[in-house]
Amino acid sequence: MFNTNKKNAKLYFDIIQQLYYGGILSCADLSNLIDKSIPLVTKSLNHLIETGFVVEKGYAASSGGRRPLMYAVKHDRLFIVTVAMDQLLTRIGIIDLANHYVSPVEFVSLKLKDNPNALEKLTEIIDAHIQKSGIDRETIIGVGIGMPGFVNTQEGINYTYLTNKEKSITKHIGKAIGLPVFIDNDSSLIALSELKFGLAKAIKNVMVINLSWGIGLGMIINGQLFRGENGFAGEFSHIPISENGVLCSCGKQGCLEVEASLLAVTEKAIQGLKDGRKSNFKYQEEESRLAVADALIEVANQGDQYAIELISEAAYKIGKGLSILIHITNPKAIVISGRGVKAGNLLLPPIQQALNQHCIPRLSRDTDIYISDIGFDAELIGSAILVMEQYVPKGAKV
């Protein structure tokens, strides 16, 4: 773990954090970002260079004055274990401070609902992955985990999944593997990745949609991730869009999740085939819903009429939900992220059609709709950012 001169460890890590986000920065840039004097930042940079955490990157391009010396973090000195969970699948990898994977991302089937052993299994998965990677644990600053459900980030509790008699998930896993552990809601972390490295970096008001087995929402307002009073803001899945829909897991009818999530679309696709619909989409009863969903999106991207019809219908309903969101928050942009980005541009026309029909033009015409450039990696990157945001060097004064 990061350990250099405990007296100033927090300052040193603040500099590393800003270089992680910014790439290559000058001393003046860093001084502004962390609100410390240039002489103090210069002294700290020299220490970090001597200890091998920061490198000089030459002088900036000339702009008429004295060219500043530029700095970058040495990306292969510290590592982060990054975990992305949904209701059915857990992905785990280890990245450096350039967001490069230094171990292959591992995919593990792990059902969360009605699974009392999920927490122990997750702990085993993380520990085994670190061991297989061969990376020294002393160079790992922490483990970031994104997961669905109502997550209390401060207490390390998920009120929906991964129940634990000891209450804190983070303490349980941290004790078992000997590393700091941090958790957050998956949609919040996807929004965080867009804020720090994606399309939302230069936009102050953005709604980030996590299209997966549910339909999550991360809200970026005035350049900050908005969590609400108890940290649970963004339950977009449970916006009611019909009066008599299928019963949702929340106990209500007509929620967006049961009408337009990937799980809902997959179940409709299977039922349609049973009812005689013609399609190149095929599935086996024993196949996981993961494989079935991926197969459906694949044939849709290849032009299968039935698959496109199902995805378009779901996207239209999502657009209907987005019209409510636009009326309330008036965002500059909406970014579609999560597993659903594999459907790519098939989503945009029906979403726009729904906005045209259900949104006041004065509001919707200035809201741009994008498909995430980060894509399916967004939650993994967000989990790494979570560690960079929450980690405090051992012995450092906060």
NORTASUL-V323616 format. One record per residue. N is the residue number from 1. RES is the residue in three letters. PHI is phi in degrees with one decimal (NA if undefined). NEAR is the number of other ideal C-beta (glycine too) atoms within 12 Angstrom. D_FIRST is the distance of its C-alpha to the first C-alpha in whole Angstrom. Layout:
# NORTASUL-V323616
N_RES_PHI_NEAR_D_FIRST / N_RES_PHI_NEAR_D_FIRST
This chain:
# NORTASUL-V323616
1_MET_NA_28_0 / 2_PHE_-62.3_39_4 / 3_ASN_-153.4_19_6 / 4_THR_-147.0_29_10 / 5_ASN_50.3_23_13 / 6_LYS_-51.0_18_12 / 7_LYS_-57.4_14_16 / 8_ASN_-115.0_25_15 / 9_ALA_-59.0_29_12 / 10_LYS_-63.9_25_13 / 11_LEU_-63.6_31_16 / 12_TYR_-61.0_38_13 / 13_PHE_-71.4_40_11 / 14_ASP_-59.3_33_15 / 15_ILE_-66.2_42_16 / 16_ILE_-61.3_43_13 / 17_GLN_-60.3_35_14 / 18_GLN_-68.3_36_18 / 19_LEU_-70.0_40_18 / 20_TYR_-61.9_40_16 / 21_TYR_-75.0_31_19 / 22_GLY_-93.3_25_22 / 23_GLY_84.5_21_21 / 24_ILE_-120.9_27_23 / 25_LEU_-135.6_31_24 / 26_SER_-90.8_32_26 / 27_CYS_-61.9_34_25 / 28_ALA_-64.4_24_28 / 29_ASP_-57.3_26_26 / 30_LEU_-64.8_39_23 / 31_SER_-59.1_26_25 / 32_ASN_-67.4_16_27 / 33_LEU_-69.9_21_24 / 34_ILE_-104.6_28_22 / 35_ASP_58.7_13_25 / 36_LYS_-126.9_25_24 / 37_SER_-67.0_16_27 / 38_ILE_-60.1_20_27 / 39_PRO_-59.9_13_27 / 40_LEU_-67.9_21_24 / 41_VAL_-65.3_34_22 / 42_THR_-60.9_23_24 / 43_LYS_-60.8_22_22 / 44_SER_-66.9_36_19 / 45_LEU_-61.5_41_19 / 46_ASN_-62.0_22_20 / 47_HIS_-65.5_23_17 / 48_LEU_-67.4_37_15 / 49_ILE_-69.2_27_17 / 50_GLU_-62.6_17_17 / 51_THR_-89.9_23_14 / 52_GLY_84.3_18_14 / 53_PHE_-98.0_35_12 / 54_VAL_-132.9_38_16 / 55_VAL_-128.1_24_19 / 56_GLU_-77.6_23_23 / 57_LYS_-120.3_21_25 / 58_GLY_86.5_14_28 / 59_TYR_-96.3_17_31 / 60_ALA_-67.5_21_32 / 61_ALA_-61.3_12_35 / 62_SER_-67.3_9_38 / 63_SER_-124.7_10_39 / 64_GLY_109.4_7_42 / 65_GLY_-113.9_10_40 / 66_ARG_-70.4_11_37 / 67_ARG_-76.6_14_35 / 68_PRO_-78.6_26_31 / 69_LEU_-76.2_26_28 / 70_MET_-107.6_25_26 / 71_TYR_-131.8_36_22 / 72_ALA_-143.3_32_19 / 73_VAL_-72.5_38_16 / 74_LYS_-79.2_25_15 / 75_HIS_-69.6_26_14 / 76_ASP_-102.5_20_13 / 77_ARG_-95.8_32_10 / 78_LEU_-129.1_42_8 / 79_PHE_-135.2_39_9 / 80_ILE_-132.0_50_10 / 81_VAL_-84.9_50_12 / 82_THR_-121.5_47_15 / 83_VAL_-127.0_51_18 / 84_ALA_-124.3_47_22 / 85_MET_-116.6_47_24 / 86_ASP_-128.2_44_28 / 87_GLN_-65.3_35_31 / 88_LEU_-122.2_31_31 / 89_LEU_-132.7_33_28 / 90_THR_-118.4_40_25 / 91_ARG_-110.7_38_23 / 92_ILE_-141.9_40_19 / 93_GLY_-151.2_37_17 / 94_ILE_-127.4_42_14 / 95_ILE_-121.2_41_14 / 96_ASP_-94.6_27_13 / 97_LEU_-85.1_36_13 / 98_ALA_-110.7_24_17 / 99_ASN_60.4_31_17 / 100_HIS_-96.8_20_18 / 101_TYR_-74.0_25_18 / 102_VAL_-104.5_29_17 / 103_SER_-140.1_26_18 / 104_PRO_-59.8_14_21 / 105_VAL_-64.9_27_22 / 106_GLU_-101.0_26_23 / 107_PHE_-109.7_24_26 / 108_VAL_-130.2_25_26 / 109_SER_-70.8_22_29 / 110_LEU_-147.8_35_29 / 111_LYS_-76.8_25_31 / 112_LEU_-94.6_31_30 / 113_LYS_-70.9_20_34 / 114_ASP_54.8_12_35 / 115_ASN_-125.2_20_33 / 116_PRO_-68.1_15_32 / 117_ASN_-97.6_17_29 / 118_ALA_-62.2_33_27 / 119_LEU_-66.6_36_24 / 120_GLU_-63.7_22_24 / 121_LYS_-64.1_24_25 / 122_LEU_-60.6_39_22 / 123_THR_-59.4_34_19 / 124_GLU_-63.7_21_21 / 125_ILE_-61.7_33_20 / 126_ILE_-64.8_44_17 / 127_ASP_-61.9_27_16 / 128_ALA_-65.7_19_19 / 129_HIS_-66.2_35_17 / 130_ILE_-62.5_36_14 / 131_GLN_-61.9_19_16 / 132_LYS_-66.8_17_18 / 133_SER_-68.9_27_16 / 134_GLY_77.9_14_15 / 135_ILE_-83.0_26_12 / 136_ASP_-63.1_17_9 / 137_ARG_-61.3_24_7 / 138_GLU_-66.5_16_5 / 139_THR_-96.2_28_5 / 140_ILE_-96.1_39_5 / 141_ILE_-85.1_41_5 / 142_GLY_169.6_42_8 / 143_VAL_-120.5_44_11 / 144_GLY_-109.1_46_14 / 145_ILE_-127.7_51_18 / 146_GLY_-98.6_46_21 / 147_MET_-151.5_50_24 / 148_PRO_-73.8_47_28 / 149_GLY_107.9_37_29 / 150_PHE_-84.9_31_29 / 151_VAL_-109.8_37_26 / 152_ASN_-95.8_25_25 / 153_THR_-68.5_33_22 / 154_GLN_-72.1_15_21 / 155_GLU_-89.8_20_22 / 156_GLY_71.9_31_21 / 157_ILE_-118.2_30_24 / 158_ASN_-112.9_35_26 / 159_TYR_-79.3_23_30 / 160_THR_-105.2_28_31 / 161_TYR_-130.0_34_29 / 162_LEU_56.2_41_27 / 163_THR_-62.4_23_28 / 164_ASN_-145.8_27_27 / 165_LYS_-60.6_13_29 / 166_GLU_-81.1_20_26 / 167_LYS_75.4_17_26 / 168_SER_-86.3_25_22 / 169_ILE_-65.2_41_21 / 170_THR_-65.3_40_17 / 171_LYS_-67.6_23_17 / 172_HIS_-61.9_27_19 / 173_ILE_-69.9_38_17 / 174_GLY_-59.2_25_13 / 175_LYS_-64.5_18_15 / 176_ALA_-73.2_25_16 / 177_ILE_-108.6_28_13 / 178_GLY_75.2_20_11 / 179_LEU_-139.2_37_8 / 180_PRO_-64.0_31_9 / 181_VAL_-127.6_40_13 / 182_PHE_-133.2_42_15 / 183_ILE_-126.8_49_19 / 184_ASP_-159.1_48_21 / 185_ASN_-63.0_48_25 / 186_ASP_-59.4_52_25 / 187_SER_-68.3_50_28 / 188_SER_-64.2_46_26 / 189_LEU_-71.7_52_23 / 190_ILE_-63.0_56_25 / 191_ALA_-64.4_53_27 / 192_LEU_-62.9_47_23 / 193_SER_-66.2_48_23 / 194_GLU_-69.0_45_27 / 195_LEU_-68.1_40_26 / 196_LYS_-89.1_34_23 / 197_PHE_-132.1_32_24 / 198_GLY_-116.4_35_28 / 199_LEU_-66.2_32_31 / 200_ALA_-85.9_39_30 / 201_LYS_-62.2_23_29 / 202_ALA_-109.5_16_32 / 203_ILE_-124.4_26_34 / 204_LYS_-80.9_19_34 / 205_ASN_-124.1_29_35 / 206_VAL_-138.3_42_34 / 207_MET_-103.8_47_35 / 208_VAL_-109.4_52_32 / 209_ILE_-95.9_47_34 / 210_ASN_-99.3_50_32 / 211_LEU_-88.9_53_35 / 212_SER_-145.7_45_34 / 213_TRP_-67.9_38_35 / 214_GLY_-115.5_44_35 / 215_ILE_-132.4_50_36 / 216_GLY_-91.5_50_33 / 217_LEU_-144.6_47_33 / 218_GLY_-112.6_46_30 / 219_MET_-108.6_40_32 / 220_ILE_-105.9_39_31 / 221_ILE_-124.3_27_33 / 222_ASN_54.1_16_33 / 223_GLY_76.4_19_30 / 224_GLN_-127.3_20_28 / 225_LEU_-70.8_36_27 / 226_PHE_-93.1_28_30 / 227_ARG_-110.2_28_29 / 228_GLY_84.5_17_32 / 229_GLU_-61.2_7_33 / 230_ASN_-111.3_17_31 / 231_GLY_85.6_26_29 / 232_PHE_-109.4_26_31 / 233_ALA_-62.5_28_33 / 234_GLY_106.2_39_33 / 235_GLU_-79.5_35_35 / 236_PHE_-64.1_41_37 / 237_SER_-53.9_43_38 / 238_HIS_-106.3_29_40 / 239_ILE_-69.0_35_43 / 240_PRO_-77.8_24_46 / 241_ILE_-118.0_35_48 / 242_SER_-148.2_21_51 / 243_GLU_-86.4_10_53 / 244_ASN_-128.7_12_53 / 245_GLY_-74.3_21_50 / 246_VAL_-64.3_23_49 / 247_LEU_-68.4_15_47 / 248_CYS_-87.8_27_43 / 249_SER_-62.4_26_41 / 250_CYS_-79.1_21_41 / 251_GLY_96.6_10_45 / 252_LYS_-105.5_23_46 / 253_GLN_-104.3_20_48 / 254_GLY_78.7_26_48 / 255_CYS_-67.0_30_44 / 256_LEU_-55.8_41_43 / 257_GLU_-57.9_42_40 / 258_VAL_-81.4_34_43 / 259_GLU_-101.7_38_45 / 260_ALA_-140.4_47_43 / 261_SER_-70.5_41_39 / 262_LEU_-60.9_45_39 / 263_LEU_-64.6_36_39 / 264_ALA_-64.6_38_43 / 265_VAL_-63.9_44_44 / 266_THR_-62.9_36_43 / 267_GLU_-64.8_26_45 / 268_LYS_-65.4_32_48 / 269_ALA_-62.9_37_48 / 270_ILE_-63.5_28_48 / 271_GLN_-64.5_18_51 / 272_GLY_-62.3_24_53 / 273_LEU_-63.3_27_53 / 274_LYS_-64.3_13_55 / 275_ASP_-86.6_12_57 / 276_GLY_103.6_9_58 / 277_ARG_-66.6_19_56 / 278_LYS_-93.1_15_56 / 279_SER_-166.5_27_53 / 280_ASN_-78.3_21_51 / 281_PHE_-71.2_36_48 / 282_LYS_-127.2_20_48 / 283_TYR_-153.2_28_46 / 284_GLN_-113.8_13_46 / 285_GLU_-55.7_12_46 / 286_GLU_-81.1_8_44 / 287_GLU_-68.6_18_41 / 288_SER_-70.3_22_38 / 289_ARG_-64.9_31_39 / 290_LEU_-59.2_29_36 / 291_ALA_-65.4_22_38 / 292_VAL_-66.1_31_41 / 293_ALA_-62.4_41_39 / 294_ASP_-62.5_28_38 / 295_ALA_-66.0_29_41 / 296_LEU_-64.6_43_43 / 297_ILE_-64.8_34_41 / 298_GLU_-62.0_24_42 / 299_VAL_-71.2_30_46 / 300_ALA_-63.9_36_46 / 301_ASN_-67.0_22_44 / 302_GLN_-90.9_18_47 / 303_GLY_101.1_16_49 / 304_ASP_-64.8_27_50 / 305_GLN_-64.1_18_53 / 306_TYR_-65.6_29_52 / 307_ALA_-63.9_38_48 / 308_ILE_-63.6_31_48 / 309_GLU_-58.8_26_51 / 310_LEU_-66.9_37_48 / 311_ILE_-68.1_43_45 / 312_SER_-65.2_29_47 / 313_GLU_-62.1_28_49 / 314_ALA_-65.6_43_45 / 315_ALA_-63.3_41_44 / 316_TYR_-62.0_32_47 / 317_LYS_-66.6_41_46 / 318_ILE_-62.4_50_43 / 319_GLY_-60.7_39_45 / 320_LYS_-63.5_34_47 / 321_GLY_-65.3_41_44 / 322_LEU_-64.5_46_42 / 323_SER_-62.9_35_46 / 324_ILE_-64.4_27_45 / 325_LEU_-61.4_40_42 / 326_ILE_-64.9_34_43 / 327_HIS_-62.9_22_46 / 328_ILE_-85.1_21_44 / 329_THR_-107.8_28_41 / 330_ASN_49.3_23_42 / 331_PRO_-77.5_36_39 / 332_LYS_-75.3_27_39 / 333_ALA_-147.7_33_38 / 334_ILE_-123.9_48_37 / 335_VAL_-113.0_45_34 / 336_ILE_-91.5_50_35 / 337_SER_-134.1_50_32 / 338_GLY_85.7_47_30 / 339_ARG_-57.0_43_32 / 340_GLY_-66.3_44_35 / 341_VAL_-64.0_35_35 / 342_LYS_-62.1_29_36 / 343_ALA_-80.9_41_39 / 344_GLY_49.6_26_39 / 345_ASN_-71.7_21_42 / 346_LEU_-63.5_35_44 / 347_LEU_-79.4_43_43 / 348_LEU_-67.6_28_44 / 349_PRO_-59.4_20_47 / 350_PRO_-68.3_30_48 / 351_ILE_-62.9_43_45 / 352_GLN_-64.1_29_47 / 353_GLN_-60.9_24_51 / 354_ALA_-64.3_33_49 / 355_LEU_-65.1_33_48 / 356_ASN_-60.7_23_52 / 357_GLN_-84.6_18_54 / 358_HIS_-114.5_25_52 / 359_CYS_-110.7_30_50 / 360_ILE_-65.6_18_52 / 361_PRO_-54.4_15_52 / 362_ARG_-59.5_11_51 / 363_LEU_-86.6_23_48 / 364_SER_-75.5_29_47 / 365_ARG_-68.4_16_48 / 366_ASP_-100.9_19_46 / 367_THR_-101.5_32_43 / 368_ASP_-88.7_24_41 / 369_ILE_-110.7_38_40 / 370_TYR_-127.0_31_38 / 371_ILE_-96.0_32_36 / 372_SER_-57.2_40_32 / 373_ASP_-75.4_21_31 / 374_ILE_-74.5_36_28 / 375_GLY_70.4_29_29 / 376_PHE_-68.5_34_28 / 377_ASP_-79.7_32_25 / 378_ALA_-57.8_48_24 / 379_GLU_-69.8_50_23 / 380_LEU_-64.0_44_20 / 381_ILE_-65.2_43_19 / 382_GLY_-62.0_51_20 / 383_SER_-66.2_45_17 / 384_ALA_-67.8_51_15 / 385_ILE_-60.6_39_16 / 386_LEU_-54.5_43_16 / 387_VAL_-64.4_43_12 / 388_MET_-62.3_38_12 / 389_GLU_-77.9_31_15 / 390_GLN_-100.7_30_14 / 391_TYR_-66.2_33_10 / 392_VAL_-123.2_24_10 / 393_PRO_-55.6_30_8 / 394_LYS_-58.2_21_8 / 395_GLY_84.5_17_12 / 396_ALA_-76.7_21_13 / 397_LYS_-87.6_13_16 / 398_VAL_-91.0_13_17
